Amino acid sequence: MGKTISIIGSGFSALSASCYLAQAGHDVSIYEKNGTVGGRARQLEKDGFVFDIGPSWYWMPDIFEKFFNDFGKSTSDYYQLDKLSPAYKIFFSDEVITIGDHMDQICEEFERIESGSSKPLRKFISQAQEHYDIAINKVVLKPGISPFELVTKETVTRVDRFFKTISSEVRKNFKNPKLISTLEFPVLFLGAKPSQTPSFYSFMNFADFGLGTWHPKGGMYEIIKAMKALAESLGVRINTDCNVEMINVENGKASGIIANGENIKSDVVLSGADYHHSETLLDQKYRQYSEAYWEKRTFAPSSLLFYVGFDKKLKDIEHHNLFFDTNFETHAENIYDDPQWPENPLFYVNFPSVTDKTMAPDGCETGFFLIPIAPGLEDTPELREQYFDIIISRFENLTNQKVQSNILFKESFCVNDFVSEYNSYKGNAYGMANTLMQTAFLRPKLKSKKVDSLYFTGQLTVPGPGVPPSLISGKLVAELINKKEK
Ligand SMILES: Cc1cc2nc3c(=O)[nH]c(=O)nc-3n(C[C@H](O)[C@H](O)[C@H](O)COP(=O)(O)OP(=O)(O)OC[C@H]3O[C@@H](n4cnc5c(N)ncnc54)[C@H](O)[C@@H]3O)c2cc1C
């Protein structure tokens, strides 16, 4: 028989779970503190400029497709997906590397930088594809309950790849520092340094070079709109501006929530808010993980973000642009080893209006600037300004154009906003990193060990950070609820 289920939050994982649970016949309601759904993936619209506030890289299109297929739908029922060509550009201090939309082009670019490098590249990507097939079809679809989930015929024969790092694997095959940075970039999405990330995670390189970079016309928020429409069509009730203040527990079992002061009863509670925050909604005795536990985890970075409207079209840029003209190692140390504001940050900029006219007024450009920083850093208006000045000057020099006098407006978002908008632990942007010791069954659990009928989903639990993993997380927790809550 269907249960009543209260879901906290409306990010990708919560929306995904809500669809699977409603499809299974449960009576599902979402309670979201903000005025719009989507969590970290909300949208900012200003004077005809459209910004995705959070995620902008659409990778692993197969996972999005599988999600909608599970409901007899396709992505194309909801949005138009275009493959970006080129996928992106990387600016180094003395050179630009352009990543094309298929392997032959990418190999040519590698050969231009380092003669003979296309051969090891093809081998590396072919192994990355093998990892992708194992990870996506075998490993990632497990709920992270037992270590034995990781033991498959395929993983046992490749166990060394969990203990070698992506960094050592890349350096074994490539000598040119620019190619090394190019190949280490994709695993940054997993939230840790490449030297802390198992080489098995090279499946991200296959996602990058093998599957390509895509763009939903209108921006990433189109996916959220699609999932909201799907959820509502399945009967999910979505309540926005509805802050959850407490998870109620009776006789060791979750019995509902208090939202905007109102007591709401349900058979099951599922939280898609940041795991750490979700546990603070419980009395101390019901929390599974101590403050010391969270303190010891490796968190993915926070970010300083700028959403900028330009009154002209910019030149020599692509939809996605990485600025790797400073030392990657030093910046990484400032994020993970010795948390502080980086002196010479690497940064990333996207201009969705380069390929999608709907995202800026005619003759204008929508610009999103991102500097990854350590979570928990001091965040002041002065620091934000100081860093904007640094990166906009570097942007002008590296792209050979003046743009500062063409800025119509600029909004920023940083650590304090991540905390106030999303109740994010230390203002993290991308959740908890996927290191060897924070993989699968070693991550915070989908089901509470202390409170019956209480579950968690999202980027701090399995499988990890990113939009595709969040979609999978929602599916995994829904399957677990269906199994456990008879
Ligand atoms: C700047 C940035 C760039 C990124 N870039 C990419 C990218 O390019 N590609 C990619 O794949 N991933 C990217 N990511 C990661 C991706 O966005 C996240 O992994 C994903 O959106 C996380 O979804 P979630 O379901 O875990 O939670 P969230 O999106 O964090 O949703 C949690 C929700 O819970 C709500 N909530 C919190 N507390 C309460 C409460 N007490 N009551 C009610 N509601 C509450 C919050 O308001 C929020 O809506 C990026 C993230 C950021 C921030």
The ligand as a Gaussian input file, in Angstrom:
#p B3LYP/6-31G(d) Opt

LIG

0 1
 C       28.294000      26.637000      -8.789000
 C       28.031000      25.190000      -9.054000
 C       28.406000      24.646000     -10.265000
 C       28.161000      23.303000     -10.522000
 N       28.485000      22.812000     -11.750000
 C       28.089000      21.565000     -12.090000
 C       28.148000      21.142000     -13.445000
 O       28.542000      21.921000     -14.306000
 N       27.710000      19.898000     -13.754000
 C       27.215000      19.035000     -12.787000
 O       26.845000      17.894000     -13.130000
 N       27.130000      19.431000     -11.495000
 C       27.523000      20.669000     -11.129000
 N       27.355000      21.133000      -9.855000
 C       26.879000      20.194000      -8.832000
 C       25.372000      20.008000      -8.879000
 O       24.730000      21.225000      -9.061000
 C       24.916000      19.379000      -7.574000
 O       25.626000      18.158000      -7.368000
 C       23.432000      19.079000      -7.511000
 O       22.676000      20.143000      -8.007000
 C       23.063000      18.765000      -6.061000
 O       21.732000      18.426000      -5.962000
 P       21.119000      17.914000      -4.592000
 O       19.863000      17.238000      -4.931000
 O       22.115000      17.124000      -3.817000
 O       20.861000      19.171000      -3.672000
 P       20.619000      20.741000      -3.740000
 O       20.607000      21.251000      -5.113000
 O       21.549000      21.350000      -2.791000
 O       19.141000      20.857000      -3.154000
 C       18.880000      20.859000      -1.777000
 C       17.614000      21.650000      -1.566000
 O       17.212000      21.547000      -0.198000
 C       16.670000      22.794000       0.186000
 N       16.701000      22.905000       1.644000
 C       17.774000      22.980000       2.464000
 N       17.392000      23.057000       3.753000
 C       16.022000      23.038000       3.755000
 C       15.046000      23.097000       4.781000
 N       15.382000      23.155000       6.056000
 N       13.745000      23.082000       4.424000
 C       13.363000      22.991000       3.116000
 N       14.263000      22.936000       2.111000
 C       15.578000      22.942000       2.418000
 C       17.589000      23.790000      -0.486000
 O       16.994000      25.065000      -0.582000
 C       17.782000      23.137000      -1.859000
 O       16.773000      23.528000      -2.755000
 C       27.562000      22.475000      -9.553000
 C       27.173000      23.030000      -8.321000
 C       27.393000      24.379000      -8.083000
 C       26.945000      24.963000      -6.795000

